Amino acid sequence: MTDEASVADASADGDVAAVASSSTDMSNLVLGDLTVDRGGRPVVHDVSLEVPPGEITTLLGPNGAGKSSLAAAIAGLARVRSGSVSLGGNDITSWRPERVRHAGVSVVPEGRRLLTDLTVADNMRVATYSLDEEAAEDGIAYTRSLFPELERRWDSFGRLLSGGEQQMVVLAQALVSRPKVLVVDELSLGLAPIVVKRLTPVLAEVADSGVAVLLIEQFAQVALAMATKAYVLEGGRIRYDGSATELINQPDVLHSAYLLQD
């Protein structure tokens, strides 16, 4: 079967397997001239970026820049007015959220959205609902190895966890399916620096395993220390596109992005 035929077959609801087999590298996430609507108006304008496998790419920007809307569009939760989202060369623009997840893209939204009236164990079981038993067991074992701190909290309700522990749970939920792409929106928001210092090596380990990681952040210091490539989003448009190391040496860009408001 040709690549084109595979993609055509995958357009049927739920048939993500054909798309997965149509490309030898499904972990390359590319946004092409993406414009995203929120509330009936465009809030992200003509954004193009690439998230290669095995690296951390960061998207920086102040509050209101459009970062979370971009993450929502990748996840299938926001309306794409124009442009494309592709995974391994295959167009997944405006797919339903469950199809995006099945294709191998996990998005951790801003705000640590776990089910606080369920235990950690139950939150993890919910995250594995679409996996077969073997994959679920493998995924849970993998995430428990990444976050051994959760072992002693396994039977605790989500509402009783600290902010750092809650962030570990939502990261574990995103990683339990062993995704090809991980998008994390505001990893450090509301967390103490010592907690962030604990979480950042996990993202590095995930990237080292071959996953394409997009870290969306408001705070440059955290993200630039980890990333290879950096983008700066202001007013819904890309202002900087280049090396993370080079951006550290451009304080004028960082100053404008974080201290001045449009």
DRENDO-1510 file (C-alpha; in Angstrom, 1 decimal, always signed):
<recs>
REC; n; res; u; v; w
REC; 1; MET; +0.0; +0.0; +0.0 .
REC; 2; THR; +1.4; +3.5; -0.9 .
REC; 3; ASP; +1.7; +6.2; +1.7 .
REC; 4; GLU; -1.1; +8.1; +0.0 .
REC; 5; ALA; -3.4; +5.1; +0.2 .
REC; 6; SER; -2.5; +4.6; +3.9 .
REC; 7; VAL; -3.4; +8.2; +4.8 .
REC; 8; ALA; -6.6; +8.0; +2.8 .
REC; 9; ASP; -7.6; +4.8; +4.6 .
REC; 10; ALA; -6.8; +6.5; +7.9 .
REC; 11; SER; -9.3; +9.2; +7.3 .
REC; 12; ALA; -12.0; +6.8; +8.5 .
REC; 13; ASP; -12.9; +7.5; +12.1 .
REC; 14; GLY; -10.7; +5.7; +14.6 .
REC; 15; ASP; -8.3; +4.2; +11.9 .
REC; 16; VAL; -5.0; +5.6; +13.1 .
REC; 17; ALA; -3.1; +2.5; +12.6 .
REC; 18; ALA; -2.9; +3.0; +8.8 .
REC; 19; VAL; -1.3; +6.5; +9.4 .
REC; 20; ALA; +1.1; +5.0; +11.9 .
REC; 21; SER; +2.3; +2.5; +9.3 .
REC; 22; SER; +2.6; +5.1; +6.5 .
REC; 23; SER; +5.7; +6.8; +7.8 .
REC; 24; THR; +9.0; +5.4; +9.1 .
REC; 25; ASP; +9.4; +8.4; +11.5 .
REC; 26; MET; +6.2; +9.4; +13.2 .
REC; 27; SER; +7.8; +11.5; +15.9 .
REC; 28; ASN; +8.4; +14.7; +14.0 .
REC; 29; LEU; +5.8; +17.3; +14.7 .
REC; 30; VAL; +5.5; +20.2; +12.3 .
REC; 31; LEU; +3.2; +23.2; +12.4 .
REC; 32; GLY; +2.9; +25.0; +9.0 .
REC; 33; ASP; +1.5; +28.6; +8.9 .
REC; 34; LEU; -1.0; +27.7; +11.6 .
REC; 35; THR; -3.7; +30.2; +12.5 .
REC; 36; VAL; -5.9; +29.3; +15.5 .
REC; 37; ASP; -9.2; +30.7; +16.6 .
REC; 38; ARG; -10.5; +31.2; +20.1 .
REC; 39; GLY; -13.9; +32.8; +20.7 .
REC; 40; GLY; -14.4; +33.3; +17.0 .
REC; 41; ARG; -11.3; +35.4; +16.4 .
REC; 42; PRO; -7.7; +34.4; +15.5 .
REC; 43; VAL; -5.3; +34.4; +18.4 .
REC; 44; VAL; -2.4; +32.6; +16.8 .
REC; 45; HIS; -1.3; +33.8; +13.4 .
REC; 46; ASP; +0.7; +31.9; +10.7 .
REC; 47; VAL; +2.9; +30.0; +13.2 .
REC; 48; SER; +5.4; +27.6; +11.7 .
REC; 49; LEU; +7.7; +25.5; +13.9 .
REC; 50; GLU; +9.2; +22.0; +14.0 .
REC; 51; VAL; +9.7; +19.7; +17.0 .
REC; 52; PRO; +12.2; +17.0; +16.0 .
REC; 53; PRO; +12.5; +13.6; +17.8 .
REC; 54; GLY; +15.1; +13.2; +20.5 .
REC; 55; GLU; +15.2; +16.9; +21.4 .
REC; 56; ILE; +13.5; +19.5; +23.6 .
REC; 57; THR; +12.1; +22.4; +21.7 .
REC; 58; THR; +10.8; +25.3; +23.6 .
REC; 59; LEU; +8.1; +27.9; +22.8 .
REC; 60; LEU; +8.3; +31.0; +25.0 .
REC; 61; GLY; +6.0; +33.9; +25.4 .
REC; 62; PRO; +4.2; +36.1; +27.9 .
REC; 63; ASN; +0.7; +35.5; +29.2 .
REC; 64; GLY; -1.8; +36.1; +26.4 .
REC; 65; ALA; +0.7; +35.4; +23.6 .
REC; 66; GLY; -1.3; +32.4; +22.3 .
REC; 67; LYS; +0.8; +29.6; +23.7 .
REC; 68; SER; -2.0; +27.6; +25.3 .
REC; 69; SER; -4.2; +28.1; +22.2 .
REC; 70; LEU; -1.4; +26.6; +20.1 .
REC; 71; ALA; -1.2; +23.6; +22.4 .
REC; 72; ALA; -5.0; +23.2; +22.3 .
REC; 73; ALA; -4.8; +23.2; +18.5 .
REC; 74; ILE; -2.2; +20.5; +18.5 .
REC; 75; ALA; -4.4; +18.4; +20.8 .
REC; 76; GLY; -7.5; +18.9; +18.6 .
REC; 77; LEU; -9.2; +21.1; +21.2 .
REC; 78; ALA; -9.1; +24.5; +19.4 .
REC; 79; ARG; -10.3; +25.5; +15.9 .
REC; 80; VAL; -7.7; +25.7; +13.2 .
REC; 81; ARG; -8.6; +28.5; +10.8 .
REC; 82; SER; -5.8; +27.8; +8.4 .
REC; 83; GLY; -2.5; +26.0; +8.1 .
REC; 84; SER; -1.6; +22.5; +9.2 .
REC; 85; VAL; -0.4; +20.2; +12.0 .
REC; 86; SER; +1.5; +17.2; +10.8 .
REC; 87; LEU; +3.0; +14.2; +12.5 .
REC; 88; GLY; +5.7; +12.3; +10.6 .
REC; 89; GLY; +4.6; +14.0; +7.4 .
REC; 90; ASN; +1.0; +13.1; +7.8 .
REC; 91; ASP; -1.7; +15.8; +8.2 .
REC; 92; ILE; -3.5; +15.5; +11.6 .
REC; 93; THR; -5.0; +19.0; +11.5 .
REC; 94; SER; -8.3; +19.2; +13.4 .
REC; 95; TRP; -8.4; +15.5; +14.3 .
REC; 96; ARG; -10.5; +14.7; +17.3 .
REC; 97; PRO; -8.5; +14.7; +20.6 .
REC; 98; GLU; -8.7; +10.9; +21.0 .
REC; 99; ARG; -7.4; +10.4; +17.5 .
REC; 100; VAL; -4.5; +12.7; +18.2 .
REC; 101; ARG; -3.6; +10.7; +21.3 .
REC; 102; HIS; -3.9; +7.4; +19.4 .
REC; 103; ALA; -1.6; +8.7; +16.8 .
REC; 104; GLY; +1.1; +9.3; +19.4 .
REC; 105; VAL; +0.8; +12.9; +20.6 .
REC; 106; SER; +0.3; +13.6; +24.3 .
REC; 107; VAL; -0.5; +17.1; +25.5 .
REC; 108; VAL; -0.2; +18.2; +29.1 .
REC; 109; PRO; -2.4; +21.3; +29.4 .
REC; 110; GLU; -1.8; +24.2; +31.7 .
REC; 111; GLY; -3.3; +23.9; +35.2 .
REC; 112; ARG; -2.6; +20.3; +36.3 .
REC; 113; ARG; -5.9; +18.9; +35.3 .
REC; 114; LEU; -6.1; +15.6; +37.2 .
REC; 115; LEU; -9.2; +14.0; +38.8 .
REC; 116; THR; -8.8; +15.2; +42.3 .
REC; 117; ASP; -11.5; +12.9; +43.8 .
REC; 118; LEU; -9.7; +9.8; +42.5 .
REC; 119; THR; -6.5; +8.2; +43.8 .
REC; 120; VAL; -3.2; +8.4; +41.9 .
REC; 121; ALA; -3.8; +4.7; +40.9 .
REC; 122; ASP; -7.2; +5.5; +39.6 .
REC; 123; ASN; -6.0; +8.5; +37.7 .
REC; 124; MET; -3.4; +6.3; +36.0 .
REC; 125; ARG; -6.0; +3.7; +35.2 .
REC; 126; VAL; -8.2; +6.3; +33.6 .
REC; 127; ALA; -5.2; +7.4; +31.4 .
REC; 128; THR; -4.8; +3.8; +30.1 .
REC; 129; TYR; -8.4; +3.3; +29.1 .
REC; 130; SER; -7.6; +3.0; +25.4 .
REC; 131; LEU; -4.6; +0.6; +25.9 .
REC; 132; ASP; -4.7; -3.1; +26.0 .
REC; 133; GLU; -3.7; -4.8; +29.3 .
REC; 134; GLU; -0.1; -5.4; +28.4 .
REC; 135; ALA; +0.5; -1.9; +27.1 .
REC; 136; ALA; -1.2; -0.4; +30.2 .
REC; 137; GLU; +0.9; -2.5; +32.6 .
REC; 138; ASP; +4.1; -1.5; +30.6 .
REC; 139; GLY; +3.1; +2.1; +30.6 .
REC; 140; ILE; +2.4; +2.3; +34.3 .
REC; 141; ALA; +5.6; +0.5; +35.1 .
REC; 142; TYR; +7.5; +3.0; +32.9 .
REC; 143; THR; +6.0; +6.1; +34.6 .
REC; 144; ARG; +6.5; +4.7; +38.1 .
REC; 145; SER; +10.2; +4.4; +37.2 .
REC; 146; LEU; +10.2; +8.0; +36.1 .
REC; 147; PHE; +8.4; +9.2; +39.2 .
REC; 148; PRO; +9.3; +6.9; +42.2 .
REC; 149; GLU; +7.9; +9.5; +44.6 .
REC; 150; LEU; +4.4; +8.6; +43.5 .
REC; 151; GLU; +4.8; +5.0; +44.9 .
REC; 152; ARG; +4.1; +6.2; +48.5 .
REC; 153; ARG; +1.2; +8.3; +47.2 .
REC; 154; TRP; -0.3; +5.6; +45.0 .
REC; 155; ASP; -3.5; +5.3; +47.0 .
REC; 156; SER; -3.8; +9.0; +47.9 .
REC; 157; PHE; -6.5; +11.2; +46.5 .
REC; 158; GLY; -5.5; +13.8; +44.0 .
REC; 159; ARG; -6.7; +16.6; +46.2 .
REC; 160; LEU; -4.3; +15.6; +48.9 .
REC; 161; LEU; -1.2; +15.9; +46.7 .
REC; 162; SER; +1.2; +18.8; +46.6 .
REC; 163; GLY; +1.4; +20.9; +43.5 .
REC; 164; GLY; +4.6; +19.1; +42.5 .
REC; 165; GLU; +3.0; +15.7; +43.0 .
REC; 166; GLN; +0.0; +16.7; +41.0 .
REC; 167; GLN; +2.3; +17.7; +38.1 .
REC; 168; MET; +4.0; +14.4; +38.3 .
REC; 169; VAL; +0.7; +12.6; +38.0 .
REC; 170; VAL; -0.4; +14.6; +34.9 .
REC; 171; LEU; +3.0; +14.0; +33.3 .
REC; 172; ALA; +2.8; +10.3; +34.1 .
REC; 173; GLN; -0.7; +10.2; +32.5 .
REC; 174; ALA; +0.7; +11.8; +29.3 .
REC; 175; LEU; +3.6; +9.4; +29.2 .
REC; 176; VAL; +1.8; +6.2; +30.1 .
REC; 177; SER; +0.9; +5.6; +26.4 .
REC; 178; ARG; +4.6; +5.9; +25.5 .
REC; 179; PRO; +3.9; +8.8; +23.0 .
REC; 180; LYS; +6.0; +9.9; +20.1 .
REC; 181; VAL; +5.4; +13.5; +20.8 .
REC; 182; LEU; +5.0; +15.2; +24.3 .
REC; 183; VAL; +3.7; +18.7; +24.5 .
REC; 184; VAL; +3.9; +20.3; +28.0 .
REC; 185; ASP; +2.1; +23.6; +28.6 .
REC; 186; GLU; +3.7; +25.6; +31.5 .
REC; 187; LEU; +5.6; +23.0; +33.4 .
REC; 188; SER; +6.8; +25.4; +36.0 .
REC; 189; LEU; +3.7; +27.4; +36.6 .
REC; 190; GLY; +3.0; +27.7; +40.4 .
REC; 191; LEU; +5.7; +25.3; +41.4 .
REC; 192; ALA; +8.7; +25.9; +43.7 .
REC; 193; PRO; +12.1; +26.0; +42.0 .
REC; 194; ILE; +13.2; +22.8; +43.8 .
REC; 195; VAL; +10.2; +21.0; +42.3 .
REC; 196; VAL; +10.9; +22.2; +38.8 .
REC; 197; LYS; +14.5; +21.1; +39.3 .
REC; 198; ARG; +13.2; +17.6; +40.0 .
REC; 199; LEU; +10.9; +17.5; +36.9 .
REC; 200; THR; +13.2; +18.9; +34.3 .
REC; 201; PRO; +15.5; +15.8; +34.2 .
REC; 202; VAL; +12.5; +13.6; +33.5 .
REC; 203; LEU; +11.8; +15.6; +30.3 .
REC; 204; ALA; +15.4; +15.3; +29.3 .
REC; 205; GLU; +15.2; +11.5; +29.8 .
REC; 206; VAL; +12.1; +11.3; +27.8 .
REC; 207; ALA; +13.7; +13.3; +24.9 .
REC; 208; ASP; +16.8; +11.1; +25.1 .
REC; 209; SER; +14.6; +8.1; +24.5 .
REC; 210; GLY; +13.6; +9.5; +21.1 .
REC; 211; VAL; +10.5; +11.4; +22.0 .
REC; 212; ALA; +9.9; +14.9; +20.4 .
REC; 213; VAL; +9.3; +17.2; +23.3 .
REC; 214; LEU; +7.7; +20.7; +23.0 .
REC; 215; LEU; +8.0; +22.6; +26.2 .
REC; 216; ILE; +5.8; +25.7; +26.3 .
REC; 217; GLU; +6.9; +28.1; +29.0 .
REC; 218; GLN; +6.5; +31.7; +30.3 .
REC; 219; PHE; +9.8; +31.6; +32.1 .
REC; 220; ALA; +12.9; +31.6; +29.9 .
REC; 221; GLN; +15.4; +30.4; +32.4 .
REC; 222; VAL; +13.8; +27.0; +32.9 .
REC; 223; ALA; +13.2; +26.3; +29.3 .
REC; 224; LEU; +16.4; +27.6; +27.6 .
REC; 225; ALA; +18.6; +25.5; +30.0 .
REC; 226; MET; +17.0; +22.4; +28.5 .
REC; 227; ALA; +16.1; +23.2; +24.9 .
REC; 228; THR; +18.1; +22.9; +21.7 .
REC; 229; LYS; +15.7; +25.1; +19.6 .
REC; 230; ALA; +13.7; +28.0; +20.8 .
REC; 231; TYR; +10.8; +30.0; +19.5 .
REC; 232; VAL; +9.3; +33.2; +21.0 .
REC; 233; LEU; +5.6; +33.9; +20.5 .
REC; 234; GLU; +4.3; +37.4; +21.0 .
REC; 235; GLY; +0.8; +38.6; +20.1 .
REC; 236; GLY; +0.2; +35.3; +18.5 .
REC; 237; ARG; +3.1; +35.6; +16.1 .
REC; 238; ILE; +6.6; +34.1; +16.1 .
REC; 239; ARG; +9.2; +36.8; +16.9 .
REC; 240; TYR; +12.2; +34.6; +17.4 .
REC; 241; ASP; +13.1; +31.3; +15.7 .
REC; 242; GLY; +16.6; +29.9; +16.4 .
REC; 243; SER; +19.1; +28.3; +18.8 .
REC; 244; ALA; +18.2; +28.3; +22.5 .
REC; 245; THR; +21.8; +29.2; +23.3 .
REC; 246; GLU; +21.7; +32.2; +20.9 .
REC; 247; LEU; +18.5; +33.4; +22.5 .
REC; 248; ILE; +20.1; +33.5; +25.9 .
REC; 249; ASN; +22.5; +36.1; +24.5 .
REC; 250; GLN; +19.7; +38.3; +23.1 .
REC; 251; PRO; +18.4; +40.0; +26.3 .
REC; 252; ASP; +16.5; +42.6; +24.2 .
REC; 253; VAL; +14.2; +39.9; +22.8 .
REC; 254; LEU; +13.7; +38.3; +26.3 .
REC; 255; HIS; +13.1; +41.7; +27.8 .
REC; 256; SER; +10.4; +42.5; +25.3 .
REC; 257; ALA; +8.8; +39.1; +25.6 .
REC; 258; TYR; +8.6; +39.0; +29.3 .
REC; 259; LEU; +8.6; +42.6; +30.7 .
REC; 260; LEU; +6.6; +44.5; +28.1 .
REC; 261; GLN; +3.0; +43.8; +27.2 .
REC; 262; ASP; +1.3; +44.4; +23.8 .
</recs>
